[in-house]
Amino acid sequence: MSQMQAQKLVLEARGLTKRYGHVTALDGTDFELRSGEILAVIGDNGAGKSSLIKALSGAMVPDEGQILLDGAQVSFKSPIDARREGIETVYQDLAVVPAMTIAENLFLGREILRPGRLGRFMRLLDKKRMLVESQSYMDGLKIGLRSITQAVETLSGGQRQGVAVARSAAFARHVVIMDEPTAALGVKEGNMVLQLIRNVRDKGLPVIIISHNMPHVFEIADRIHIQRLGRRAAIVNPKRISMSDTVAVMTGAMQAQDLPADCLS
């Protein structure tokens, strides 16, 4: 990756503020996602990381501040607006339909119709094309499955996560956001999902992950955004900072200015 690619900002937030009555969830927070990176967002409960991600994914409209995509200001009123701009989110509950097949889940809400007037007016699905494209998506992310036509309810937890990730990666043009992608998974399946996240990044899509699993964060993240008290406390380099110092900044036991300069990113 060239230095220029590494420095290109894909998604930014400046001074995001969100209040719920007397509670301030976001207090002028900033955010920067670079091209070709995996950025982890961490923070204690109440730090504002969920509100930040909701603002970036269109699930919440901030009271103040700006969001920029490729340097141009955008305004998301709903997750549909963010999806139109190529930002896809994999939520913790995955939002997959267990009784439907893998292919049907991949194209859920975005089904391909048969070509021509008949397909358009009769709403006839092009099932063959969806099967072919589904297989291509799963193969591209190296997700090994017995059959693209098997029901999602027959899959393991890691494989279900793979389907949700593949769906997002298939339709994202700018960013994939993942909320607690390895939660409730065993060691083997957790490692499978971490590799899947790398595969998404290697396909050219920057990835944001929100996670409480610090070992996973340090294994996979290129940079770590630490959120505290509604603001960005620091962005650190996991290759140059210890896990204990990262947690200290996250909890307020240490200030970012007390860290060695090479820890900051």
C-alpha positions as protocol buffer text, in pm:
chain_id: "A"
residue {
  index: 1
  type: MET
  ca { x: 0 y: 0 z: 0 }
}
residue {
  index: 2
  type: SER
  ca { x: 148 y: 338 z: -93 }
}
residue {
  index: 3
  type: GLN
  ca { x: 175 y: 623 z: 156 }
}
residue {
  index: 4
  type: MET
  ca { x: -74 y: 824 z: -50 }
}
residue {
  index: 5
  type: GLN
  ca { x: -332 y: 544 z: -36 }
}
residue {
  index: 6
  type: ALA
  ca { x: -278 y: 503 z: 336 }
}
residue {
  index: 7
  type: GLN
  ca { x: -341 y: 874 z: 399 }
}
residue {
  index: 8
  type: LYS
  ca { x: -653 y: 909 z: 183 }
}
residue {
  index: 9
  type: LEU
  ca { x: -955 y: 977 z: 401 }
}
residue {
  index: 10
  type: VAL
  ca { x: -1268 y: 787 z: 301 }
}
residue {
  index: 11
  type: LEU
  ca { x: -1507 y: 870 z: 585 }
}
residue {
  index: 12
  type: GLU
  ca { x: -1476 y: 1161 z: 828 }
}
residue {
  index: 13
  type: ALA
  ca { x: -1676 y: 1317 z: 1108 }
}
residue {
  index: 14
  type: ARG
  ca { x: -1614 y: 1660 z: 1250 }
}
residue {
  index: 15
  type: GLY
  ca { x: -1762 y: 1786 z: 1574 }
}
residue {
  index: 16
  type: LEU
  ca { x: -2050 y: 1539 z: 1594 }
}
residue {
  index: 17
  type: THR
  ca { x: -2283 y: 1618 z: 1882 }
}
residue {
  index: 18
  type: LYS
  ca { x: -2591 y: 1429 z: 1997 }
}
residue {
  index: 19
  type: ARG
  ca { x: -2799 y: 1500 z: 2306 }
}
residue {
  index: 20
  type: TYR
  ca { x: -3085 y: 1304 z: 2455 }
}
residue {
  index: 21
  type: GLY
  ca { x: -3240 y: 1545 z: 2702 }
}
residue {
  index: 22
  type: HIS
  ca { x: -2976 y: 1607 z: 2969 }
}
residue {
  index: 23
  type: VAL
  ca { x: -2758 y: 1322 z: 2844 }
}
residue {
  index: 24
  type: THR
  ca { x: -2484 y: 1405 z: 2591 }
}
residue {
  index: 25
  type: ALA
  ca { x: -2403 y: 1094 z: 2389 }
}
residue {
  index: 26
  type: LEU
  ca { x: -2163 y: 1268 z: 2149 }
}
residue {
  index: 27
  type: ASP
  ca { x: -1978 y: 1578 z: 2260 }
}
residue {
  index: 28
  type: GLY
  ca { x: -1813 y: 1720 z: 1947 }
}
residue {
  index: 29
  type: THR
  ca { x: -1641 y: 1399 z: 1848 }
}
residue {
  index: 30
  type: ASP
  ca { x: -1416 y: 1360 z: 1543 }
}
residue {
  index: 31
  type: PHE
  ca { x: -1353 y: 1049 z: 1334 }
}
residue {
  index: 32
  type: GLU
  ca { x: -1131 y: 951 z: 1041 }
}
residue {
  index: 33
  type: LEU
  ca { x: -1126 y: 633 z: 834 }
}
residue {
  index: 34
  type: ARG
  ca { x: -848 y: 587 z: 579 }
}
residue {
  index: 35
  type: SER
  ca { x: -860 y: 383 z: 264 }
}
residue {
  index: 36
  type: GLY
  ca { x: -744 y: 23 z: 288 }
}
residue {
  index: 37
  type: GLU
  ca { x: -749 y: -1 z: 666 }
}
residue {
  index: 38
  type: ILE
  ca { x: -926 y: -185 z: 946 }
}
residue {
  index: 39
  type: LEU
  ca { x: -1013 y: 71 z: 1213 }
}
residue {
  index: 40
  type: ALA
  ca { x: -1131 y: -51 z: 1553 }
}
residue {
  index: 41
  type: VAL
  ca { x: -1357 y: 168 z: 1767 }
}
residue {
  index: 42
  type: ILE
  ca { x: -1338 y: 94 z: 2139 }
}
residue {
  index: 43
  type: GLY
  ca { x: -1472 y: 256 z: 2453 }
}
residue {
  index: 44
  type: ASP
  ca { x: -1640 y: 191 z: 2785 }
}
residue {
  index: 45
  type: ASN
  ca { x: -2018 y: 170 z: 2811 }
}
residue {
  index: 46
  type: GLY
  ca { x: -2152 y: 522 z: 2767 }
}
residue {
  index: 47
  type: ALA
  ca { x: -1843 y: 643 z: 2579 }
}
residue {
  index: 48
  type: GLY
  ca { x: -2052 y: 723 z: 2272 }
}
residue {
  index: 49
  type: LYS
  ca { x: -1912 y: 462 z: 2034 }
}
residue {
  index: 50
  type: SER
  ca { x: -2257 y: 322 z: 1949 }
}
residue {
  index: 51
  type: SER
  ca { x: -2391 y: 673 z: 1886 }
}
residue {
  index: 52
  type: LEU
  ca { x: -2091 y: 750 z: 1667 }
}
residue {
  index: 53
  type: ILE
  ca { x: -2146 y: 439 z: 1457 }
}
residue {
  index: 54
  type: LYS
  ca { x: -2521 y: 508 z: 1435 }
}
residue {
  index: 55
  type: ALA
  ca { x: -2445 y: 854 z: 1297 }
}
residue {
  index: 56
  type: LEU
  ca { x: -2198 y: 717 z: 1042 }
}
residue {
  index: 57
  type: SER
  ca { x: -2442 y: 445 z: 930 }
}
residue {
  index: 58
  type: GLY
  ca { x: -2749 y: 671 z: 911 }
}
residue {
  index: 59
  type: ALA
  ca { x: -2930 y: 512 z: 1205 }
}
residue {
  index: 60
  type: MET
  ca { x: -2917 y: 837 z: 1402 }
}
residue {
  index: 61
  type: VAL
  ca { x: -2909 y: 1202 z: 1293 }
}
residue {
  index: 62
  type: PRO
  ca { x: -2661 y: 1412 z: 1496 }
}
residue {
  index: 63
  type: ASP
  ca { x: -2767 y: 1749 z: 1634 }
}
residue {
  index: 64
  type: GLU
  ca { x: -2447 y: 1918 z: 1517 }
}
residue {
  index: 65
  type: GLY
  ca { x: -2137 y: 1842 z: 1314 }
}
residue {
  index: 66
  type: GLN
  ca { x: -2044 y: 1719 z: 968 }
}
residue {
  index: 67
  type: ILE
  ca { x: -1997 y: 1380 z: 803 }
}
residue {
  index: 68
  type: LEU
  ca { x: -1781 y: 1368 z: 491 }
}
residue {
  index: 69
  type: LEU
  ca { x: -1749 y: 1086 z: 239 }
}
residue {
  index: 70
  type: ASP
  ca { x: -1451 y: 1111 z: 4 }
}
residue {
  index: 71
  type: GLY
  ca { x: -1420 y: 1473 z: 112 }
}
residue {
  index: 72
  type: ALA
  ca { x: -1778 y: 1572 z: 26 }
}
residue {
  index: 73
  type: GLN
  ca { x: -2030 y: 1650 z: 298 }
}
residue {
  index: 74
  type: VAL
  ca { x: -2319 y: 1403 z: 324 }
}
residue {
  index: 75
  type: SER
  ca { x: -2638 y: 1399 z: 527 }
}
residue {
  index: 76
  type: PHE
  ca { x: -2792 y: 1066 z: 627 }
}
residue {
  index: 77
  type: LYS
  ca { x: -3153 y: 1067 z: 745 }
}
residue {
  index: 78
  type: SER
  ca { x: -3175 y: 687 z: 757 }
}
residue {
  index: 79
  type: PRO
  ca { x: -2962 y: 372 z: 702 }
}
residue {
  index: 80
  type: ILE
  ca { x: -3105 y: 361 z: 349 }
}
residue {
  index: 81
  type: ASP
  ca { x: -2933 y: 694 z: 275 }
}
residue {
  index: 82
  type: ALA
  ca { x: -2601 y: 551 z: 396 }
}
residue {
  index: 83
  type: ARG
  ca { x: -2650 y: 235 z: 190 }
}
residue {
  index: 84
  type: ARG
  ca { x: -2715 y: 446 z: -120 }
}
residue {
  index: 85
  type: GLU
  ca { x: -2372 y: 600 z: -63 }
}
residue {
  index: 86
  type: GLY
  ca { x: -2209 y: 257 z: -37 }
}
residue {
  index: 87
  type: ILE
  ca { x: -2186 y: 226 z: 344 }
}
residue {
  index: 88
  type: GLU
  ca { x: -2300 y: -116 z: 466 }
}
residue {
  index: 89
  type: THR
  ca { x: -2341 y: -224 z: 827 }
}
residue {
  index: 90
  type: VAL
  ca { x: -2331 y: -573 z: 979 }
}
residue {
  index: 91
  type: TYR
  ca { x: -2524 y: -553 z: 1305 }
}
residue {
  index: 92
  type: GLN
  ca { x: -2465 y: -780 z: 1603 }
}
residue {
  index: 93
  type: ASP
  ca { x: -2794 y: -966 z: 1543 }
}
residue {
  index: 94
  type: LEU
  ca { x: -2681 y: -1023 z: 1179 }
}
residue {
  index: 95
  type: ALA
  ca { x: -3034 y: -962 z: 1040 }
}
residue {
  index: 96
  type: VAL
  ca { x: -3039 y: -1291 z: 850 }
}
residue {
  index: 97
  type: VAL
  ca { x: -3353 y: -1501 z: 795 }
}
residue {
  index: 98
  type: PRO
  ca { x: -3276 y: -1854 z: 922 }
}
residue {
  index: 99
  type: ALA
  ca { x: -3534 y: -2036 z: 706 }
}
residue {
  index: 100
  type: MET
  ca { x: -3413 y: -1876 z: 382 }
}
residue {
  index: 101
  type: THR
  ca { x: -3118 y: -1998 z: 178 }
}
residue {
  index: 102
  type: ILE
  ca { x: -2777 y: -1832 z: 171 }
}
residue {
  index: 103
  type: ALA
  ca { x: -2844 y: -1690 z: -175 }
}
residue {
  index: 104
  type: GLU
  ca { x: -3186 y: -1556 z: -72 }
}
residue {
  index: 105
  type: ASN
  ca { x: -3032 y: -1387 z: 233 }
}
residue {
  index: 106
  type: LEU
  ca { x: -2755 y: -1229 z: 28 }
}
residue {
  index: 107
  type: PHE
  ca { x: -3009 y: -1059 z: -200 }
}
residue {
  index: 108
  type: LEU
  ca { x: -3275 y: -997 z: 65 }
}
residue {
  index: 109
  type: GLY
  ca { x: -3442 y: -665 z: -20 }
}
residue {
  index: 110
  type: ARG
  ca { x: -3226 y: -631 z: -332 }
}
residue {
  index: 111
  type: GLU
  ca { x: -3354 y: -918 z: -541 }
}
residue {
  index: 112
  type: ILE
  ca { x: -3261 y: -926 z: -910 }
}
residue {
  index: 113
  type: LEU
  ca { x: -3557 y: -941 z: -1148 }
}
residue {
  index: 114
  type: ARG
  ca { x: -3559 y: -1126 z: -1478 }
}
residue {
  index: 115
  type: PRO
  ca { x: -3471 y: -903 z: -1774 }
}
residue {
  index: 116
  type: GLY
  ca { x: -3742 y: -754 z: -1989 }
}
residue {
  index: 117
  type: ARG
  ca { x: -4088 y: -614 z: -1930 }
}
residue {
  index: 118
  type: LEU
  ca { x: -4231 y: -942 z: -1804 }
}
residue {
  index: 119
  type: GLY
  ca { x: -3979 y: -967 z: -1525 }
}
residue {
  index: 120
  type: ARG
  ca { x: -4026 y: -603 z: -1430 }
}
residue {
  index: 121
  type: PHE
  ca { x: -4407 y: -600 z: -1427 }
}
residue {
  index: 122
  type: MET
  ca { x: -4462 y: -952 z: -1292 }
}
residue {
  index: 123
  type: ARG
  ca { x: -4178 y: -921 z: -1039 }
}
residue {
  index: 124
  type: LEU
  ca { x: -4023 y: -1247 z: -1158 }
}
residue {
  index: 125
  type: LEU
  ca { x: -3693 y: -1318 z: -982 }
}
residue {
  index: 126
  type: ASP
  ca { x: -3380 y: -1409 z: -1172 }
}
residue {
  index: 127
  type: LYS
  ca { x: -3291 y: -1693 z: -935 }
}
residue {
  index: 128
  type: LYS
  ca { x: -3020 y: -1837 z: -1157 }
}
residue {
  index: 129
  type: ARG
  ca { x: -2828 y: -1509 z: -1172 }
}
residue {
  index: 130
  type: MET
  ca { x: -2862 y: -1461 z: -795 }
}
residue {
  index: 131
  type: LEU
  ca { x: -2725 y: -1811 z: -735 }
}
residue {
  index: 132
  type: VAL
  ca { x: -2428 y: -1749 z: -962 }
}
residue {
  index: 133
  type: GLU
  ca { x: -2350 y: -1411 z: -807 }
}
residue {
  index: 134
  type: SER
  ca { x: -2396 y: -1545 z: -453 }
}
residue {
  index: 135
  type: GLN
  ca { x: -2146 y: -1822 z: -521 }
}
residue {
  index: 136
  type: SER
  ca { x: -1904 y: -1564 z: -660 }
}
residue {
  index: 137
  type: TYR
  ca { x: -1937 y: -1343 z: -351 }
}
residue {
  index: 138
  type: MET
  ca { x: -1879 y: -1633 z: -112 }
}
residue {
  index: 139
  type: ASP
  ca { x: -1586 y: -1765 z: -314 }
}
residue {
  index: 140
  type: GLY
  ca { x: -1432 y: -1418 z: -335 }
}
residue {
  index: 141
  type: LEU
  ca { x: -1426 y: -1391 z: 44 }
}
residue {
  index: 142
  type: LYS
  ca { x: -1307 y: -1753 z: 75 }
}
residue {
  index: 143
  type: ILE
  ca { x: -1610 y: -1867 z: 275 }
}
residue {
  index: 144
  type: GLY
  ca { x: -1629 y: -2242 z: 237 }
}
residue {
  index: 145
  type: LEU
  ca { x: -1987 y: -2371 z: 235 }
}
residue {
  index: 146
  type: ARG
  ca { x: -2144 y: -2698 z: 128 }
}
residue {
  index: 147
  type: SER
  ca { x: -2405 y: -2533 z: -93 }
}
residue {
  index: 148
  type: ILE
  ca { x: -2526 y: -2182 z: -163 }
}
residue {
  index: 149
  type: THR
  ca { x: -2884 y: -2318 z: -152 }
}
residue {
  index: 150
  type: GLN
  ca { x: -2869 y: -2451 z: 204 }
}
residue {
  index: 151
  type: ALA
  ca { x: -3079 y: -2275 z: 468 }
}
residue {
  index: 152
  type: VAL
  ca { x: -2897 y: -2031 z: 695 }
}
residue {
  index: 153
  type: GLU
  ca { x: -3038 y: -2213 z: 999 }
}
residue {
  index: 154
  type: THR
  ca { x: -2815 y: -2512 z: 911 }
}
residue {
  index: 155
  type: LEU
  ca { x: -2498 y: -2301 z: 941 }
}
residue {
  index: 156
  type: SER
  ca { x: -2266 y: -2250 z: 1237 }
}
residue {
  index: 157
  type: GLY
  ca { x: -2243 y: -1912 z: 1408 }
}
residue {
  index: 158
  type: GLY
  ca { x: -1926 y: -1822 z: 1223 }
}
residue {
  index: 159
  type: GLN
  ca { x: -2076 y: -1923 z: 888 }
}
residue {
  index: 160
  type: ARG
  ca { x: -2387 y: -1712 z: 957 }
}
residue {
  index: 161
  type: GLN
  ca { x: -2159 y: -1419 z: 1032 }
}
residue {
  index: 162
  type: GLY
  ca { x: -1989 y: -1494 z: 700 }
}
residue {
  index: 163
  type: VAL
  ca { x: -2319 y: -1466 z: 515 }
}
residue {
  index: 164
  type: ALA
  ca { x: -2395 y: -1130 z: 679 }
}
residue {
  index: 165
  type: VAL
  ca { x: -2046 y: -1001 z: 600 }
}
residue {
  index: 166
  type: ALA
  ca { x: -2060 y: -1126 z: 240 }
}
residue {
  index: 167
  type: ARG
  ca { x: -2393 y: -948 z: 189 }
}
residue {
  index: 168
  type: SER
  ca { x: -2246 y: -620 z: 310 }
}
residue {
  index: 169
  type: ALA
  ca { x: -1922 y: -658 z: 115 }
}
residue {
  index: 170
  type: ALA
  ca { x: -2116 y: -741 z: -201 }
}
residue {
  index: 171
  type: PHE
  ca { x: -2306 y: -413 z: -200 }
}
residue {
  index: 172
  type: ALA
  ca { x: -2066 y: -175 z: -23 }
}
residue {
  index: 173
  type: ARG
  ca { x: -1878 y: 71 z: -243 }
}
residue {
  index: 174
  type: HIS
  ca { x: -1711 y: 275 z: 30 }
}
residue {
  index: 175
  type: VAL
  ca { x: -1718 y: 126 z: 381 }
}
residue {
  index: 176
  type: VAL
  ca { x: -1820 y: -184 z: 576 }
}
residue {
  index: 177
  type: ILE
  ca { x: -1910 y: -133 z: 944 }
}
residue {
  index: 178
  type: MET
  ca { x: -1919 y: -437 z: 1176 }
}
residue {
  index: 179
  type: ASP
  ca { x: -2072 y: -429 z: 1524 }
}
residue {
  index: 180
  type: GLU
  ca { x: -1910 y: -686 z: 1760 }
}
residue {
  index: 181
  type: PRO
  ca { x: -1832 y: -927 z: 1473 }
}
residue {
  index: 182
  type: THR
  ca { x: -1683 y: -1202 z: 1695 }
}
residue {
  index: 183
  type: ALA
  ca { x: -1922 y: -1180 z: 1989 }
}
residue {
  index: 184
  type: ALA
  ca { x: -2053 y: -1517 z: 2116 }
}
residue {
  index: 185
  type: LEU
  ca { x: -1823 y: -1712 z: 1882 }
}
residue {
  index: 186
  type: GLY
  ca { x: -1575 y: -1979 z: 1984 }
}
residue {
  index: 187
  type: VAL
  ca { x: -1200 y: -1950 z: 1921 }
}
residue {
  index: 188
  type: LYS
  ca { x: -1205 y: -2130 z: 1585 }
}
residue {
  index: 189
  type: GLU
  ca { x: -1507 y: -1939 z: 1451 }
}
residue {
  index: 190
  type: GLY
  ca { x: -1378 y: -1611 z: 1588 }
}
residue {
  index: 191
  type: ASN
  ca { x: -1052 y: -1659 z: 1399 }
}
residue {
  index: 192
  type: MET
  ca { x: -1249 y: -1744 z: 1085 }
}
residue {
  index: 193
  type: VAL
  ca { x: -1440 y: -1415 z: 1110 }
}
residue {
  index: 194
  type: LEU
  ca { x: -1118 y: -1219 z: 1170 }
}
residue {
  index: 195
  type: GLN
  ca { x: -976 y: -1367 z: 849 }
}
residue {
  index: 196
  type: LEU
  ca { x: -1300 y: -1280 z: 672 }
}
residue {
  index: 197
  type: ILE
  ca { x: -1259 y: -917 z: 782 }
}
residue {
  index: 198
  type: ARG
  ca { x: -906 y: -918 z: 640 }
}
residue {
  index: 199
  type: ASN
  ca { x: -1041 y: -1058 z: 315 }
}
residue {
  index: 200
  type: VAL
  ca { x: -1293 y: -772 z: 293 }
}
residue {
  index: 201
  type: ARG
  ca { x: -1013 y: -520 z: 351 }
}
residue {
  index: 202
  type: ASP
  ca { x: -795 y: -693 z: 92 }
}
residue {
  index: 203
  type: LYS
  ca { x: -1075 y: -655 z: -164 }
}
residue {
  index: 204
  type: GLY
  ca { x: -1032 y: -279 z: -128 }
}
residue {
  index: 205
  type: LEU
  ca { x: -1298 y: -188 z: 129 }
}
residue {
  index: 206
  type: PRO
  ca { x: -1197 y: -13 z: 452 }
}
residue {
  index: 207
  type: VAL
  ca { x: -1359 y: -172 z: 756 }
}
residue {
  index: 208
  type: ILE
  ca { x: -1476 y: -26 z: 1088 }
}
residue {
  index: 209
  type: ILE
  ca { x: -1518 y: -275 z: 1371 }
}
residue {
  index: 210
  type: ILE
  ca { x: -1673 y: -203 z: 1710 }
}
residue {
  index: 211
  type: SER
  ca { x: -1551 y: -457 z: 1963 }
}
residue {
  index: 212
  type: HIS
  ca { x: -1501 y: -523 z: 2334 }
}
residue {
  index: 213
  type: ASN
  ca { x: -1264 y: -810 z: 2254 }
}
residue {
  index: 214
  type: MET
  ca { x: -926 y: -645 z: 2303 }
}
residue {
  index: 215
  type: PRO
  ca { x: -713 y: -942 z: 2185 }
}
residue {
  index: 216
  type: HIS
  ca { x: -911 y: -948 z: 1859 }
}
residue {
  index: 217
  type: VAL
  ca { x: -881 y: -569 z: 1824 }
}
residue {
  index: 218
  type: PHE
  ca { x: -503 y: -587 z: 1864 }
}
residue {
  index: 219
  type: GLU
  ca { x: -477 y: -879 z: 1624 }
}
residue {
  index: 220
  type: ILE
  ca { x: -669 y: -725 z: 1336 }
}
residue {
  index: 221
  type: ALA
  ca { x: -678 y: -343 z: 1362 }
}
residue {
  index: 222
  type: ASP
  ca { x: -443 y: -115 z: 1172 }
}
residue {
  index: 223
  type: ARG
  ca { x: -545 y: 173 z: 1402 }
}
residue {
  index: 224
  type: ILE
  ca { x: -761 y: 201 z: 1715 }
}
residue {
  index: 225
  type: HIS
  ca { x: -1002 y: 491 z: 1774 }
}
residue {
  index: 226
  type: ILE
  ca { x: -1055 y: 530 z: 2150 }
}
residue {
  index: 227
  type: GLN
  ca { x: -1386 y: 692 z: 2241 }
}
residue {
  index: 228
  type: ARG
  ca { x: -1435 y: 838 z: 2589 }
}
residue {
  index: 229
  type: LEU
  ca { x: -1707 y: 1060 z: 2738 }
}
residue {
  index: 230
  type: GLY
  ca { x: -1857 y: 1134 z: 2399 }
}
residue {
  index: 231
  type: ARG
  ca { x: -1529 y: 1243 z: 2239 }
}
residue {
  index: 232
  type: ARG
  ca { x: -1233 y: 1089 z: 2061 }
}
residue {
  index: 233
  type: ALA
  ca { x: -967 y: 1044 z: 2328 }
}
residue {
  index: 234
  type: ALA
  ca { x: -694 y: 920 z: 2092 }
}
residue {
  index: 235
  type: ILE
  ca { x: -610 y: 720 z: 1783 }
}
residue {
  index: 236
  type: VAL
  ca { x: -337 y: 468 z: 1862 }
}
residue {
  index: 237
  type: ASN
  ca { x: -116 y: 226 z: 1671 }
}
residue {
  index: 238
  type: PRO
  ca { x: -170 y: -127 z: 1809 }
}
residue {
  index: 239
  type: LYS
  ca { x: 179 y: -227 z: 1699 }
}
residue {
  index: 240
  type: ARG
  ca { x: 338 y: 39 z: 1922 }
}
residue {
  index: 241
  type: ILE
  ca { x: 113 y: 55 z: 2229 }
}
residue {
  index: 242
  type: SER
  ca { x: 41 y: -205 z: 2495 }
}
residue {
  index: 243
  type: MET
  ca { x: -307 y: -335 z: 2559 }
}
residue {
  index: 244
  type: SER
  ca { x: -288 y: -212 z: 2919 }
}
residue {
  index: 245
  type: ASP
  ca { x: -202 y: 146 z: 2812 }
}
residue {
  index: 246
  type: THR
  ca { x: -485 y: 138 z: 2559 }
}
residue {
  index: 247
  type: VAL
  ca { x: -730 y: 34 z: 2831 }
}
residue {
  index: 248
  type: ALA
  ca { x: -587 y: 304 z: 3059 }
}
residue {
  index: 249
  type: VAL
  ca { x: -665 y: 574 z: 2800 }
}
residue {
  index: 250
  type: MET
  ca { x: -1008 y: 421 z: 2742 }
}
residue {
  index: 251
  type: THR
  ca { x: -1093 y: 433 z: 3115 }
}
residue {
  index: 252
  type: GLY
  ca { x: -935 y: 772 z: 3182 }
}
residue {
  index: 253
  type: ALA
  ca { x: -651 y: 639 z: 3398 }
}
residue {
  index: 254
  type: MET
  ca { x: -405 y: 778 z: 3140 }
}
residue {
  index: 255
  type: GLN
  ca { x: -427 y: 1077 z: 2908 }
}
residue {
  index: 256
  type: ALA
  ca { x: -332 y: 1060 z: 2540 }
}
residue {
  index: 257
  type: GLN
  ca { x: -68 y: 1329 z: 2592 }
}
residue {
  index: 258
  type: ASP
  ca { x: 107 y: 1100 z: 2840 }
}
residue {
  index: 259
  type: LEU
  ca { x: 169 y: 838 z: 2571 }
}
residue {
  index: 260
  type: PRO
  ca { x: 492 y: 827 z: 2368 }
}
residue {
  index: 261
  type: ALA
  ca { x: 445 y: 1006 z: 2036 }
}
residue {
  index: 262
  type: ASP
  ca { x: 503 y: 691 z: 1832 }
}
residue {
  index: 263
  type: CYS
  ca { x: 200 y: 527 z: 1997 }
}
residue {
  index: 264
  type: LEU
  ca { x: -34 y: 780 z: 1843 }
}
residue {
  index: 265
  type: SER
  ca { x: -156 y: 738 z: 1487 }
}
